Amino acid sequence: MLKGNKNKLSKDYQIDEIPYFLEMLEEPIVDYDCSVLCRDSKDDMAYCCQPGNALPLLYKTEYQYLRTLSDFWGEWKPTTKEGRQMLEYAGENQIFAECSDPRNCKRKERSITCRVFPLEPYIDRRGVFVCLTFMQSFLEYDEDLGRGKCPLAMHTKDIRQEFIDSHFLFWQSLLLRFPREYQIYKSSSASLRKYNKKNKSDIILFYPSSYKNIKSMRDYI
């Protein structure tokens, strides 16, 4: 067993690690532009790119790295009481940011938050990270749109296995690195189980290739 602190994993991502993780998350989620499913005539933008629908939360070193590429990203400055309260959700190593031109996305400069959307880790009843699932808030019905916020939930078979596999590896690394994030997703997974049990519905799950044939794992979902 290693002793001492010199071999401990840093709690924060180093700036030179960010390009590696961004490249890991390059896989497209589907084989087409998924924004065609959720663009509306009013804004002609993907739902997740419209200001007010989603606010990216970046690691501070990620933000620093992206700022070396261009000024596409800037720190988000809240102007309302509700906005200032949102700052409490950011960890010490995180910062809320917004891009300057969501209509003309710089794909190579997308944040980690943008790249992982709309999936997040699912932690089973044992406390083990076993697969990915949809972000629950984006499955909700939007009365103004007359549909769910993210229509990909109706096109789950289109989600590429390569996307699931590479993103699973990314989340494995992140959850090992940041216990706070593990606890967040452990809690959200428990809430998801409770919600689906109450509504007698199935949880939408996406398994990495290495776990697909392990049937005993389903006993703890």
C-alpha positions in Angstrom: 0.0 0.0 0.0 1.3 3.5 -0.8 2.0 5.7 2.1 2.2 9.5 2.3 0.5 12.2 0.3 2.6 12.5 -2.8 0.7 9.8 -4.6 -2.7 11.0 -3.7 -5.0 12.0 -6.6 -5.6 15.8 -6.8 -9.2 16.8 -5.8 -9.2 19.2 -8.7 -8.7 18.6 -12.4 -5.4 20.1 -13.5 -5.7 22.4 -16.6 -3.6 20.0 -18.7 -6.1 17.2 -18.0 -9.0 19.1 -19.5 -8.2 18.5 -23.2 -8.0 14.7 -22.5 -11.5 14.7 -21.0 -13.0 16.9 -23.7 -11.6 14.6 -26.4 -13.0 11.6 -24.5 -16.4 13.3 -24.8 -16.2 13.9 -28.5 -18.5 11.0 -29.5 -21.8 12.3 -30.9 -24.8 11.1 -29.0 -26.7 10.2 -32.2 -25.9 9.9 -35.9 -27.8 13.1 -36.8 -28.2 16.6 -35.4 -30.5 16.0 -32.4 -31.5 19.7 -32.3 -33.8 19.0 -35.2 -36.0 17.2 -32.6 -36.4 20.2 -30.3 -35.9 23.4 -32.2 -39.0 25.6 -32.2 -39.9 28.3 -34.7 -39.5 31.0 -32.0 -35.9 30.6 -31.2 -34.7 28.0 -33.8 -32.3 26.7 -31.2 -31.9 23.4 -29.4 -33.9 23.4 -26.1 -30.7 22.8 -24.0 -28.9 25.7 -25.7 -31.6 28.3 -25.1 -30.7 30.8 -22.3 -32.8 30.1 -19.3 -33.3 26.4 -20.0 -29.9 25.1 -19.0 -26.9 26.9 -17.3 -23.5 25.1 -17.8 -21.5 24.5 -14.6 -17.8 24.3 -15.5 -14.8 23.2 -13.5 -12.7 26.3 -12.9 -9.7 24.7 -14.6 -12.0 23.7 -17.5 -13.1 27.3 -17.7 -9.5 28.5 -17.6 -8.5 26.1 -20.4 -11.5 27.1 -22.6 -10.6 30.8 -22.1 -7.1 30.1 -23.6 -8.9 29.0 -26.8 -11.1 32.0 -27.3 -13.6 34.3 -25.5 -16.5 32.1 -26.4 -17.1 31.4 -22.7 -17.6 34.0 -20.0 -18.5 33.8 -16.3 -22.2 34.0 -15.7 -23.2 37.0 -13.6 -26.7 36.7 -11.9 -28.9 39.7 -11.9 -31.7 38.5 -9.8 -32.1 37.1 -6.2 -33.0 33.7 -7.7 -29.9 33.8 -9.8 -27.7 34.6 -6.9 -29.2 31.7 -4.9 -28.1 29.4 -7.8 -24.5 30.2 -7.0 -24.8 28.0 -3.9 -25.0 24.9 -6.2 -21.5 25.4 -7.5 -18.7 23.6 -5.7 -15.5 25.3 -4.7 -13.9 24.1 -7.9 -16.8 25.0 -10.1 -18.1 28.1 -11.9 -21.3 28.9 -13.8 -20.6 30.1 -17.3 -22.4 31.0 -20.5 -21.4 31.0 -24.1 -21.4 34.2 -26.2 -23.3 32.8 -29.2 -25.4 29.6 -28.7 -26.8 29.9 -32.2 -23.3 29.4 -33.6 -21.8 26.8 -31.3 -18.0 26.2 -31.4 -18.3 22.5 -31.2 -14.7 22.0 -30.3 -15.1 24.4 -27.4 -18.2 22.9 -25.9 -18.0 22.5 -22.1 -18.2 19.2 -20.4 -21.7 20.0 -19.3 -22.7 20.5 -22.9 -21.0 17.3 -24.0 -22.6 15.0 -21.4 -26.1 16.3 -21.8 -28.8 14.8 -21.4 -27.4 11.8 -19.6 -26.0 11.5 -16.1 -24.7 8.7 -13.8 -27.1 6.2 -12.3 -26.0 4.7 -8.9 -27.8 1.5 -8.0 -29.2 0.4 -4.6 -25.8 -0.9 -3.5 -24.2 2.4 -4.2 -22.5 1.2 -7.4 -22.2 3.3 -10.5 -23.5 0.9 -13.2 -25.0 2.9 -16.1 -26.3 6.2 -17.3 -29.8 7.6 -17.3 -31.6 10.7 -18.4 -31.4 13.9 -16.4 -34.8 13.7 -14.7 -35.6 17.4 -15.0 -35.3 17.3 -18.8 -37.8 14.4 -19.0 -40.5 16.7 -17.6 -43.4 17.8 -19.7 -43.2 21.4 -20.9 -46.7 22.9 -21.4 -45.5 25.7 -23.6 -43.9 23.2 -26.0 -46.5 20.5 -25.7 -43.9 17.8 -25.2 -41.0 16.7 -23.0 -38.2 19.1 -22.6 -35.7 16.7 -24.2 -37.4 14.7 -27.0 -34.4 12.3 -27.2 -36.3 10.4 -24.4 -38.6 9.3 -27.2 -35.7 8.2 -29.4 -33.6 6.2 -27.0 -32.7 3.6 -29.6 -30.9 6.3 -31.6 -28.4 7.0 -28.8 -25.1 5.5 -29.9 -23.3 2.8 -27.8 -20.0 4.5 -28.5 -21.3 7.6 -26.7 -22.5 5.6 -23.7 -19.2 3.7 -23.5 -16.9 6.8 -23.6 -19.1 8.8 -21.3 -19.3 5.9 -18.8 -15.5 5.9 -18.6 -15.5 9.7 -18.1 -18.0 9.5 -15.2 -16.0 6.6 -13.6 -13.0 8.9 -13.4 -15.1 11.9 -12.1 -16.9 10.0 -9.4 -13.7 8.5 -8.1 -12.1 12.0 -8.0 -15.0 14.0 -6.5 -16.9 12.3 -3.6 -19.3 15.3 -3.5 -20.4 14.5 -7.1 -20.9 10.9 -6.2 -23.2 11.8 -3.3 -25.2 14.1 -5.6 -25.8 11.3 -8.2 -26.4 8.7 -5.5 -29.2 11.0 -4.1 -30.6 11.8 -7.5 -30.7 8.1 -8.4 -32.6 7.3 -5.2 -35.1 10.0 -6.0 -35.5 8.6 -9.5 -36.3 5.2 -8.1 -38.8 6.6 -5.7 -40.5 8.7 -8.5 -40.7 5.8 -10.9 -42.0 3.4 -8.2 -44.7 5.9 -7.3 -45.7 6.4 -11.0 -45.2 2.7 -11.9 -42.9 3.5 -14.7 -39.5 2.1 -15.8 -36.2 4.0 -15.4 -34.5 4.6 -18.8 -31.0 3.1 -18.4 -28.0 3.0 -20.7 -25.4 0.3 -19.9 -21.9 0.3 -21.2 -20.9 -2.5 -23.4 -18.9 -4.3 -20.7 -22.0 -4.5 -18.4 -24.7 -5.3 -20.9 -24.6 -9.1 -20.4 -24.3 -9.1 -16.6 -27.9 -9.9 -15.8 -27.4 -10.2 -12.0 -26.7 -6.4 -12.0 -30.4 -5.8 -12.7 -31.3 -7.1 -9.2 -30.0 -4.0 -7.6 -31.4 -1.4 -10.0 
